[in-house]
Amino acid sequence: MSKFCTAGPGLSLSIRTVCYYEGLPNVIKEAMCCGKAVVAAKTVGIAELVVDGRTGLLVEPGRVDGAAAALEKLLANPELGRQMGGRARSLFKAKRFDWRQTAQAYREVYRRLTDKSLTV
């Protein structure tokens, strides 16, 4: 994680790829924890982590032009990226996205799926 947090001296964002179906992607949580602005696809789960315009920028899934424009916006305005990154870190700490929460969420999904399969 230390390499991730120190990557790109002077940059206020980090570029990583995530799967659209990951839910609450760890790579986004890691970026937020490190105080990095996030550019991500506006999908379920990700939109729960990233507050568009406050902690990062959300773009429509599959829209490379939208992602490029969001990255250009942050690269052109490093102070905006630092502000978003600071808010991202604060939000991350306030919401306490940790493994216990993740495990509990998976447990709940499995419980609901199991309950439904028993009643069908």
C-alpha positions as CSV (number, residue, x, y, z in Angstrom):
1,M,0.0,0.0,0.0
2,S,2.9,2.4,0.6
3,K,3.8,2.3,-3.1
4,F,0.2,3.1,-3.9
5,C,0.1,6.1,-1.5
6,T,3.3,7.6,-2.7
7,A,2.9,6.9,-6.4
8,G,3.1,10.0,-8.5
9,P,4.8,12.7,-6.3
10,G,2.8,15.9,-6.6
11,L,-0.1,14.2,-8.2
12,S,-3.5,14.2,-6.4
13,L,-4.9,11.2,-8.2
14,S,-4.1,7.6,-9.0
15,I,-5.1,5.7,-12.0
16,R,-6.2,2.1,-11.6
17,T,-8.7,-0.2,-13.3
18,V,-11.6,-1.9,-11.7
19,C,-14.3,-4.4,-12.7
20,Y,-17.8,-3.0,-13.1
21,Y,-19.1,-5.9,-11.1
22,E,-16.8,-5.6,-8.0
23,G,-19.4,-3.8,-5.8
24,L,-17.2,-1.7,-3.5
25,P,-13.8,-2.0,-5.2
26,N,-10.9,-2.2,-2.9
27,V,-8.7,-0.2,-5.2
28,I,-11.1,2.8,-4.8
29,K,-11.2,2.4,-1.1
30,E,-7.4,2.3,-1.1
31,A,-7.2,5.5,-3.2
32,M,-9.6,7.3,-0.9
33,C,-7.7,6.1,2.2
34,C,-4.5,7.6,0.6
35,G,-6.3,10.9,-0.1
36,K,-6.5,10.5,-3.8
37,A,-9.2,11.9,-6.0
38,V,-11.0,9.1,-7.8
39,V,-12.3,8.9,-11.4
40,A,-14.6,5.9,-11.8
41,A,-17.6,4.5,-13.6
42,K,-21.0,5.5,-12.2
43,T,-22.1,2.0,-11.2
44,V,-23.8,0.5,-8.2
45,G,-21.3,0.3,-5.3
46,I,-18.9,2.7,-6.8
47,A,-21.4,5.5,-6.6
48,E,-21.8,4.7,-2.9
49,L,-18.1,5.3,-2.4
50,V,-17.4,8.3,-4.7
51,V,-19.4,11.5,-4.3
52,D,-19.4,13.0,-7.8
53,G,-17.7,16.4,-7.7
54,R,-16.8,16.1,-4.1
55,T,-14.5,13.1,-3.6
56,G,-13.9,12.4,-7.3
57,L,-15.6,12.3,-10.6
58,L,-18.0,9.7,-11.9
59,V,-18.4,8.9,-15.6
60,E,-20.8,6.8,-17.5
61,P,-19.6,3.2,-17.8
62,G,-17.8,2.5,-21.0
63,R,-17.4,6.1,-21.9
64,V,-13.7,6.5,-22.6
65,D,-14.2,10.1,-23.6
66,G,-15.8,10.9,-20.3
67,A,-13.0,9.2,-18.3
68,A,-10.4,11.1,-20.4
69,A,-12.2,14.4,-19.8
70,A,-12.4,13.8,-16.1
71,L,-8.7,12.9,-15.9
72,E,-7.8,16.0,-17.9
73,K,-9.9,18.1,-15.5
74,L,-8.0,16.9,-12.5
75,L,-4.6,17.1,-14.2
76,A,-5.3,20.7,-15.3
77,N,-6.3,21.6,-11.8
78,P,-4.1,19.9,-9.2
79,E,-5.7,21.9,-6.3
80,L,-9.1,20.5,-7.2
81,G,-7.6,17.0,-7.1
82,R,-6.1,17.7,-3.7
83,Q,-9.3,19.0,-2.3
84,M,-11.3,16.0,-3.6
85,G,-8.6,13.7,-2.3
86,G,-8.8,15.3,1.2
87,R,-12.6,14.9,1.2
88,A,-12.3,11.3,0.0
89,R,-9.9,10.5,2.9
90,S,-12.3,12.2,5.4
91,L,-15.3,10.3,4.0
92,F,-13.4,7.0,4.1
93,K,-12.5,7.5,7.7
94,A,-16.0,8.6,8.7
95,K,-17.7,5.7,7.0
96,R,-15.2,3.2,8.2
97,F,-15.1,1.0,5.1
98,D,-13.4,-2.0,6.6
99,W,-13.2,-5.7,6.1
100,R,-15.8,-6.4,8.8
101,Q,-18.3,-4.3,6.9
102,T,-17.4,-6.1,3.6
103,A,-17.7,-9.5,5.2
104,Q,-21.1,-8.6,6.8
105,A,-22.4,-7.3,3.4
106,Y,-21.4,-10.6,1.7
107,R,-22.9,-12.6,4.5
108,E,-26.2,-10.7,4.0
109,V,-26.2,-11.3,0.3
110,Y,-25.6,-15.0,0.8
111,R,-28.3,-15.2,3.4
112,R,-30.8,-13.5,1.1
113,L,-29.9,-15.8,-1.8
114,T,-30.1,-18.9,0.4
115,D,-33.5,-17.8,1.8
116,K,-34.9,-17.2,-1.7
117,S,-33.6,-20.5,-3.0
118,L,-35.3,-22.3,-0.1
119,T,-38.7,-20.7,-0.9
120,V,-38.7,-21.3,-4.6
